[in-house]
């Protein structure tokens, strides 16, 4: 299977290979998680879900999930996926963390940057974190979609209103300014105009994370309150490395976001 990655990336310009290789590995991990039985009880969420399912024009780093059914044991799933990656000829290291509320694994693929030509250093790798929320807030809508990117994968995921609610919860409650959250908000307000967030899920998520005041507000008001205190330069610095079209950055500003919220 690793040979398939190398062939796919060889057809791309060198400048595109870094982001494309990570995205390939994300999709391959989704495929292996499906084969391990995890996607029957985990629902795909977050920025990578928006990109792979709906074409969000930015790259992402991690695969995020929530439990949505009878739980599959994350540690055993991660171990099985690591073994499958080794059988597919990847030099992979898996670091698993178990916590009460979150289970995660960091998959580090060694040697990929050198084999794809953007470095000569054999020590460098490509990493993808898989994280599962073990105690998600209630109220999400869940559906299944076929992702066709490099190869087909049937993915169980939150529906668009629930994905929007999850994005708003992160945007309002995250203690630092994550530019990708704001880019995703603009995408929802333009490309998915008319989509309203899942109000029940958003309220439950904000209450669960200790943001009762925000949960009591209309969501646009809660977002505006966060927007007023933003360091926009931090937003731009976080977002810039992930844009599919780097020029998009010049067209985003706090004033335009506020106008969209109107």
C-alpha positions in Angstrom: 0.0 0.0 0.0 2.9 2.4 0.6 3.8 2.0 -3.1 0.4 3.4 -3.9 1.2 6.5 -1.9 4.5 7.0 -3.6 2.9 6.7 -7.0 0.1 9.1 -6.2 2.5 11.7 -4.9 5.1 11.4 -7.7 2.5 12.8 -10.1 2.2 16.0 -8.0 4.4 19.2 -8.0 6.9 19.1 -5.2 5.3 22.1 -3.5 2.0 20.1 -3.2 3.4 16.8 -1.9 3.7 17.7 1.8 0.0 18.5 2.3 -1.2 15.8 -0.1 0.8 13.1 1.6 -0.7 13.9 5.0 -4.1 13.9 3.4 -3.5 10.5 1.8 -2.4 9.1 5.2 -5.5 10.6 6.8 -7.8 8.8 4.3 -5.8 5.6 4.7 -6.2 5.8 8.4 -9.9 6.2 8.0 -10.0 3.1 5.8 -8.1 1.1 8.4 -10.3 2.4 11.2 -13.3 1.3 9.2 -11.8 -2.2 8.7 -11.0 -2.4 12.5 -14.7 -1.8 13.2 -14.3 1.6 14.9 -16.4 3.6 12.5 -19.5 1.7 13.5 -19.3 3.4 16.9 -17.2 6.5 16.2 -18.5 9.6 14.3 -16.1 11.7 12.3 -16.0 15.4 13.3 -13.9 18.5 12.9 -12.0 20.3 10.2 -10.7 17.2 8.5 -14.2 15.9 8.3 -15.4 19.2 6.7 -12.6 18.9 4.1 -13.0 15.3 3.1 -16.7 15.2 3.2 -17.7 18.7 1.9 -14.6 20.1 0.2 -13.5 22.7 2.8 -10.6 24.5 1.0 -8.0 24.1 3.7 -5.8 21.3 4.8 -5.9 19.8 8.3 -3.7 17.8 10.7 -5.8 15.5 12.8 -8.7 13.0 12.6 -11.3 13.7 15.3 -14.1 11.5 16.4 -16.8 11.2 19.1 -18.4 8.1 20.4 -21.8 7.6 18.7 -23.0 4.2 19.7 -21.7 1.1 21.4 -18.1 1.9 22.1 -15.1 0.3 20.3 -12.1 0.1 22.6 -9.7 2.8 21.2 -6.5 1.2 22.4 -7.1 -2.1 20.7 -8.2 -0.3 17.6 -5.0 1.8 17.5 -2.9 -1.3 18.0 -4.6 -3.1 15.2 -4.3 -0.1 12.8 -0.6 0.2 13.7 0.0 -3.5 12.8 -1.9 -3.1 9.5 0.3 -0.1 8.6 3.5 -2.2 9.3 2.1 -4.9 7.0 1.6 -2.2 4.3 5.4 -1.5 4.5 5.2 1.8 6.5 7.8 2.7 9.0 5.3 3.7 11.7 5.4 4.5 15.4 2.2 4.7 17.4 2.0 6.6 20.7 -1.3 5.9 22.5 -2.7 8.1 25.3 -5.7 7.1 27.4 -7.5 9.7 29.5 -10.9 9.8 31.1 -12.5 12.0 28.5 -10.3 11.5 25.5 -8.3 8.7 23.9 -5.7 9.5 21.3 -2.9 8.1 19.2 -0.1 9.8 17.3 0.8 7.9 14.2 4.3 9.0 13.0 5.3 7.8 9.5 9.1 7.8 9.2 11.0 8.4 6.0 8.1 9.8 4.0 9.5 13.3 3.5 12.8 11.9 2.2 11.1 9.4 -0.1 8.8 12.1 -1.6 11.7 14.4 -2.1 11.2 17.5 0.0 14.1 16.7 2.3 17.2 14.6 2.4 17.0 14.0 6.2 15.9 10.4 6.8 14.9 11.3 10.4 11.9 13.4 9.4 8.4 12.0 9.2 4.7 12.8 8.8 2.4 12.7 11.8 -1.3 12.3 12.1 -3.1 12.4 15.4 -6.3 10.4 15.9 -8.5 11.6 18.8 -11.7 10.2 20.2 -14.0 12.2 22.6 -15.2 9.5 25.0 -17.8 11.8 26.7 -19.3 13.8 23.9 -22.3 16.1 24.6 -25.7 14.7 23.5 -27.8 15.9 20.7 -25.7 15.2 17.5 -27.2 14.0 14.3 -25.2 11.2 12.6 -25.2 10.0 9.0 -22.9 8.0 6.7 -21.2 9.2 3.5 -18.9 7.6 1.0 -15.6 9.5 0.7 -13.8 9.0 -2.6 -10.3 10.4 -2.2 -7.5 8.2 -3.3 -9.8 5.2 -2.6 -13.4 4.8 -1.3 -14.1 4.9 2.5 -17.6 4.7 4.0 -17.5 7.2 6.9 -20.0 7.7 9.8 -20.0 11.4 10.8 -22.0 14.2 12.3 -24.4 15.8 9.9 -23.7 19.4 8.7 -25.8 21.2 11.5 -23.9 19.2 14.1 -20.5 19.8 12.5 -21.4 23.5 12.5 -22.3 23.3 16.2 -19.0 21.6 17.0 -17.1 24.3 15.1 -18.9 27.1 16.9 -18.3 25.4 20.3 -14.6 25.2 19.6 -14.5 28.8 18.3 -16.3 30.2 21.4 -14.6 28.1 24.1 -11.1 27.6 22.8 -8.6 29.6 25.0 -6.5 30.7 22.1 -7.2 32.2 18.7 -7.2 29.3 16.2 -7.4 30.8 12.7 -8.7 27.6 11.2 -11.8 27.9 13.3 -12.5 31.4 11.9 -11.8 30.2 8.3 -14.3 27.4 8.8 -16.9 29.8 10.2 -16.6 32.0 7.1 -16.9 28.8 4.9 -20.1 27.8 6.7 -21.6 31.3 6.4 -20.8 31.5 2.6 -20.5 28.1 1.0 -23.1 26.5 3.4 -25.3 29.6 3.7 -28.6 28.8 5.3 -27.2 25.9 7.5 -28.1 26.6 11.1 -26.1 24.9 13.8 -27.7 22.0 15.8 -28.9 24.2 18.7 -29.3 21.3 21.2 -25.8 20.0 20.6 -24.2 23.5 20.7 -25.9 24.3 24.0 -24.9 21.0 25.6 -21.3 21.3 24.3 -20.9 24.9 25.7 -22.4 23.9 29.1 -20.2 20.8 29.3 -17.1 23.0 28.7 -18.1 25.5 31.3 -19.4 28.3 29.0 -23.0 28.6 30.4 -23.1 32.4 29.6 -22.3 31.7 25.9 -24.9 28.8 25.9 -27.6 31.3 26.9 -26.8 33.7 24.1 -27.9 33.5 20.4 -24.9 31.9 18.7 -24.1 34.9 16.5 -23.9 37.1 19.6 -21.6 34.6 21.3 -19.3 34.6 18.3 -19.3 38.4 18.0 -18.3 38.6 21.7 -15.3 36.4 20.9 -14.5 38.3 17.7 -14.2 41.6 19.5 -11.3 40.4 21.6 -9.4 38.6 18.9 -5.7 39.2 18.0 -6.2 38.9 14.2 -2.5 38.6 13.6 -2.6 35.3 15.6 -5.6 34.1 13.5 -3.6 34.8 10.3 -0.4 33.1 11.6 -2.3 29.9 12.5 -4.3 29.8 9.3 -1.6 30.6 6.7 0.1 27.2 6.5 -3.1 25.3 5.9 -4.7 27.2 3.0 -5.3 25.4 -0.2 -5.3 28.9 -1.9 -2.8 31.1 0.0 -4.3 34.2 -1.5 -7.5 33.7 0.6 -5.8 35.1 3.6 -5.8 38.7 2.1 -9.6 38.6 1.8 -10.4 37.8 5.5 -10.7 40.5 8.1 -12.6 40.9 11.4 -14.9 43.5 9.8 -15.9 41.2 7.0 -16.5 38.3 9.5 -18.8 40.6 11.5 -20.7 41.6 8.4 -21.2 38.0 7.5 -22.6 37.4 11.0 -25.2 40.0 10.2 
